Amino acid sequence: MPPVIDRNKCVGCGTCADICNSNIFVFDRAKDSIPQVRFPEECWHCDSCVIDCPKGAITLRMPLSYTLLHVNADTLGREVNR
Amino acid sequence: MIAVSRTIEADVVIVGGGIGGAMAAIAAADGGAKRVVVLEKCHVRRSGSGATGNDHFSCYCPEVHGDDVEPILRELMGSLIGQAKDVELMRLHLQESFDIVKMWEEWGINMRPLGRWNFQGHALPGKPRVFLKFDGRKQKAVLAEQMKKRGVTVLNHHPVVELAKEDGRICGALALNASTPEPSFVLVKAPCVILSTGLTHRLYVNASTPNYLFNTAHCPNNAGGQALGWRIGASMVNMEIPYTHAGIKYLQRAGKATWIGVYRYPDGSPLGPFVTRPDPEYGDVTSDIWNSAFIDVMQNGRGPAYLDCSENTPETLAYMRRAMFDEGLSALIGYMDSKGIDPAKHAVEFTRYEPILHGRGLDVDKDGQTTVPGLYAAGDMVGNAGCGLGLAAWMGWRAGHAAAASAISAAGTTTGDLALNPGIRAKMELLSSFMERKEGADWQEANIALTQIMSDYANVGPYKVRSASLLNAGLSYLNQLRKETNASLKASCSHTLMRAAEVLDLFDCAECILRSALERKETRGSHKRSDFTFTNPLLADRMLDVTRRDDGTVVTSWREVRK
């Protein structure tokens, strides 16, 4: 569930790279204006970067394989069992 | 050779700045240690499994529970986190933990989001409830602030890769400076080290997404920290007793007791006998009691199993949503909102996750002291009194105070040059060889190979078995993998070198599991031995300690559970 940085909102403060729970960002201030998501497969989807970004520039994208399996609760037929 | 960029002298070093480590650092400073250093792999504001919150804190509150702690203790011992634990330590935890709750509240953590001490969830109907519902969203920031107030030195992005001993006592730690792409080593001399690296994932093939190592219920960066204690000669306990968490599928995330619903079969009938309608007071404790519920229903074809929250009132659903934020599940909520998954309308499938080392690891006394002088441990990496937030906070607090007192009395005992310590030197040379290698294997290859071996040769019941022949084969294959890894692993920067060092730790955790599982010649819980299919009553109140001696040999011993 790697973070996606909105380049138009990011101000390059580096908070996300600093506080990431998995160290997945690299921010080389000499080369880059915004942090790079260098190790996206190591994201733990903890949401720290989303919460702490002062500009609300980060969203998380869920890999398709992480799909949360669910059904319509009405299909469980519980009415007949209650 | 990777350069040593810094050498530090400290009184108490804490490895890992999660809940246990932060509390240890605060307590060590309060206990009089002048130079307290936290070596944190990521950043103390957001590291560990409690990064963005928790909502259950095990504790005993006399004004809610009454004057007798024993009924609360019985519930705790029967809970998911009470498996195979020393009763004496769990009792002491309960007796002292409410003082920590009050301290947290004083520091600014919201321990009473409803304005009262509210104990809910993870409970059997009609029984006392042991878990305080609180709002942990700010817990890491608050603890980081408390460390700062006390002058604790925090080195973020400094994972510890080895410990050192001198004349049988801990004398320091080797950290990797991963704050820049180019790695360097940091040597920290200290007479006391407190390990608090959390639980360990990434040992078995991921039960949800086999190709994704980091889709885990708890923090996947807590990988193999128990091995630091193992290599330095500390006794390990309960490593062979499997722990498997359960939760939503396929996205893994702990926090099942924050959901308020009923586990149901597709035909609507409840899985367990405990609740038939959602109950905020108790939750549905079925999967805590019946650990293999979610894979049993897949094996017998009656599944899958769903958690159905749709019968809650709108008020209860709003309360549950708020509690999910308290628990740190904001990413999950965001995902569900974006996909239109609504607990009022949808039932979510649950599954059992792969085995992890949660509350399995170092054997400690009531002060967190391990069997190695000067070495302490706290939190999920502790084998006989770890598992969960409340125990981490409490043991961290005790270990911090004890280490401070020990450091003061041991001042001046660490005199040698840490860079010349044989174990430290060997680790520096091995990690440096990974950086110098131009072609070779990435750390992922070694980690995945390990998960394959563990899943094939040391897996857990009820549908997988262990046996002497399987476990010995696993040890042989692990040994081959270890040799090939040392000879072929490469790393290109401090980050991949950190991961490579984690894999080496995971190897040692795996060896300890395999050796422990060989010694437990019975079936107990999910430790299912095909060659010893019975549960031996003589081992019911005994724990297995496994220890690696300085010469590399491994010894086992049994001890009584401390009542």
Contacts between the chains, C-beta under 8 A, distances in Angstrom:
chain1	res1	chain2	res2	distance
A	1	B	251	7.8
A	1	B	331	6.8
A	1	B	335	7.6
A	18	B	43	5.7
A	18	B	156	7.4
A	19	B	42	7.6
A	19	B	43	4.5
A	19	B	45	5.2
A	19	B	46	4.4
A	20	B	42	6.5
A	20	B	43	7.3
A	20	B	46	7.2
A	21	B	42	5.6
A	21	B	46	5.2
A	21	B	47	6.2
A	21	B	48	7.7
A	21	B	51	4.8
A	21	B	219	6.3
A	21	B	221	6.6
A	22	B	42	7.0
A	22	B	214	6.7
A	22	B	220	7.1
A	22	B	221	5.4
A	23	B	41	7.4
A	23	B	42	5.6
A	23	B	157	6.8
A	23	B	178	6.8
A	23	B	221	7.5
A	23	B	495	6.0
A	23	B	498	7.3
A	26	B	181	6.7
A	26	B	495	7.5
A	28	B	181	7.3
A	38	B	495	7.4
A	39	B	495	6.5
A	41	B	212	6.8
A	41	B	213	7.8
A	41	B	214	6.7
A	42	B	213	7.8
A	42	B	214	5.0
A	42	B	220	7.6
A	42	B	499	8.0
A	43	B	214	6.5
A	44	B	214	5.6
A	44	B	216	6.9
A	44	B	219	6.1
A	44	B	220	5.5
A	44	B	221	7.2
A	45	B	215	8.0
A	45	B	251	7.5
A	45	B	253	7.7
A	45	B	331	4.7
A	45	B	332	7.8
A	46	B	46	7.1
A	46	B	51	4.7
A	46	B	52	5.5
A	46	B	219	7.4
A	46	B	328	7.2
A	46	B	331	6.6
A	47	B	52	5.4
A	47	B	328	7.5
A	47	B	330	4.6
A	47	B	331	3.8
A	47	B	334	7.3
A	48	B	45	8.0
A	48	B	46	3.9
A	48	B	51	5.5
A	48	B	52	5.9
A	50	B	330	7.4
A	50	B	331	7.1
A	50	B	334	7.5
A	51	B	52	6.4
A	51	B	330	6.7
A	52	B	45	7.7
A	52	B	46	7.2
A	60	B	331	5.7
A	60	B	334	6.9
A	60	B	335	7.4
A	62	B	251	7.0
A	62	B	335	5.5
A	63	B	209	7.8
A	63	B	212	7.1
A	65	B	209	4.8
A	65	B	211	7.4
A	65	B	212	6.6
A	65	B	250	6.5
A	66	B	208	7.8
A	66	B	209	6.4
A	66	B	212	7.6
A	66	B	215	6.1
A	66	B	250	5.6
A	66	B	251	4.4
A	67	B	250	5.7
A	67	B	251	7.3
A	68	B	248	6.0
A	68	B	249	7.5
A	68	B	250	7.1
A	68	B	251	5.0
A	68	B	332	8.0
A	68	B	335	6.8
A	68	B	336	6.8
A	68	B	339	7.1
A	68	B	341	6.1
A	68	B	348	6.4
A	69	B	249	5.1
A	69	B	250	6.4
A	69	B	304	7.6
A	69	B	348	7.1
A	69	B	349	4.1
A	70	B	306	7.8
A	70	B	341	5.4
A	70	B	346	4.5
A	70	B	347	6.4
A	70	B	348	4.7
A	70	B	349	6.6
A	71	B	266	7.9
A	71	B	306	6.6
A	71	B	346	6.7
A	71	B	347	5.5
A	71	B	349	7.7
A	72	B	345	6.5
A	72	B	346	6.2
A	72	B	347	7.7
A	73	B	306	7.9
A	73	B	308	5.3
A	73	B	309	7.9
A	73	B	310	3.8
A	73	B	345	6.0
A	73	B	346	5.8
A	73	B	347	4.4
A	74	B	310	7.9
A	74	B	345	7.8
A	75	B	266	7.7
A	76	B	264	5.4
A	76	B	265	7.9
A	76	B	266	6.4
A	76	B	267	7.3
A	76	B	268	4.3
A	76	B	306	6.5
A	76	B	308	6.0
A	76	B	347	5.9
A	77	B	266	7.7
A	77	B	267	5.3
A	77	B	268	4.0
A	78	B	264	6.4
A	78	B	268	3.4
A	78	B	269	7.9
A	78	B	308	6.9
A	78	B	311	7.8
A	79	B	268	7.4
A	80	B	268	6.8
A	81	B	267	7.3
A	81	B	268	4.5
A	81	B	269	5.3
A	82	B	276	7.5
